[in-house]
Amino acid sequence: MLNKVCVHSIYYKYEEDERLVYPIVAMLQNGLKEDILILALRDLVAQLLVQKQALPIESYEFLYGNTKSFLRSLFFRLRTLSICEETEFEIEKLLQELPKYY
């Protein structure tokens, strides 16, 4: 599911990030361990460094923007539902660290 976030050919502008959040929240509500999601989110952000070296600047900007929008959407959805505080905290940390990847 998180691979859909890693699109660098287009910038998501029609709330695609929101549509990606729904199944992830459903998985969390149905027993997905927070630790697994946190590791996947960290890996998602860590891939930005690798992709920055490999992609043209415009493609990297799309990837960076899509990743940032997704993390924000997931953060606010978790906060609104008052679930997964540990994941919410980790997303907040990742968002604060994100500028160093730009």
Wavefront OBJ file of the C-alpha trace (Angstrom):
o trace
v 0.000 0.000 0.000
v 2.783 2.443 0.889
v 4.350 1.885 -2.518
v 1.500 3.959 -3.938
v 2.921 6.919 -2.001
v 6.261 6.577 -3.784
v 4.985 7.870 -7.104
v 7.405 10.332 -8.686
v 5.906 10.681 -12.147
v 2.971 12.875 -11.050
v 2.090 15.065 -8.116
v -1.000 13.905 -6.266
v -3.477 16.772 -6.360
v -6.861 15.068 -6.242
v -6.695 13.854 -2.631
v -5.005 10.589 -3.542
v -3.142 10.806 -0.241
v -6.483 10.791 1.586
v -7.608 7.703 -0.313
v -4.392 5.917 0.668
v -4.989 6.698 4.338
v -8.371 4.930 4.551
v -7.100 1.354 4.065
v -4.146 1.943 6.382
v -6.442 3.168 9.152
v -8.726 0.183 8.522
v -5.745 -2.170 8.858
v -4.784 -0.513 12.144
v -8.328 -0.878 13.436
v -8.287 -4.547 12.415
v -5.106 -5.474 14.232
v -2.102 -4.180 12.299
v 0.613 -3.572 14.867
v 1.721 0.032 15.196
v 5.367 -1.058 15.243
v 5.054 -2.523 11.756
v 3.533 0.665 10.373
v 6.124 2.844 12.117
v 8.973 0.834 10.572
v 7.353 1.091 7.144
v 6.921 4.867 7.513
v 10.552 5.304 8.572
v 11.640 3.263 5.570
v 9.410 5.349 3.305
v 11.133 8.547 4.434
v 14.607 6.961 4.352
v 14.041 6.067 0.695
v 13.901 9.781 -0.084
v 17.687 10.009 0.308
v 18.222 7.165 -2.132
v 15.724 8.563 -4.610
v 17.175 12.073 -4.397
v 20.402 10.803 -5.937
v 18.646 8.755 -8.616
v 15.795 10.973 -9.831
v 15.721 14.200 -11.822
v 14.850 17.187 -9.615
v 11.259 17.528 -10.875
v 10.501 13.851 -10.250
v 12.076 14.070 -6.811
v 9.936 17.104 -5.975
v 6.822 15.095 -6.888
v 7.974 12.210 -4.688
v 8.831 14.528 -1.794
v 5.489 16.336 -2.053
v 3.497 13.106 -2.276
v 5.291 11.676 0.746
v 4.779 14.840 2.788
v 1.072 15.063 1.882
v 0.535 11.415 2.761
v 2.236 11.746 6.147
v 0.175 14.834 6.963
v -3.066 13.145 5.960
v -2.282 10.060 8.028
v -1.247 12.186 11.005
v -4.465 14.182 11.044
v -6.649 11.123 10.457
v -5.070 9.326 13.420
v -5.421 12.441 15.556
v -9.074 12.896 14.566
v -9.858 9.273 15.408
v -7.770 9.403 18.614
v -6.023 6.137 17.791
v -2.396 5.027 17.542
v -0.729 7.782 19.550
v 2.698 6.203 19.121
v 2.332 6.250 15.330
v 1.027 9.807 15.459
v 4.085 10.872 17.471
v 6.425 9.123 15.022
v 4.760 10.777 12.020
v 5.158 14.158 13.690
v 8.886 13.443 14.126
v 9.215 12.328 10.507
v 7.469 15.471 9.280
v 9.820 17.644 11.332
v 12.831 15.826 9.852
v 11.517 15.951 6.287
v 13.104 19.309 5.283
v 16.578 17.772 5.521
v 15.618 15.518 2.599
v 14.754 18.465 0.370
l 1 2 3 4 5 6 7 8 9 10 11 12 13 14 15 16 17 18 19 20 21 22 23 24 25 26 27 28 29 30 31 32 33 34 35 36 37 38 39 40 41 42 43 44 45 46 47 48 49 50 51 52 53 54 55 56 57 58 59 60 61 62 63 64 65 66 67 68 69 70 71 72 73 74 75 76 77 78 79 80 81 82 83 84 85 86 87 88 89 90 91 92 93 94 95 96 97 98 99 100 101 102
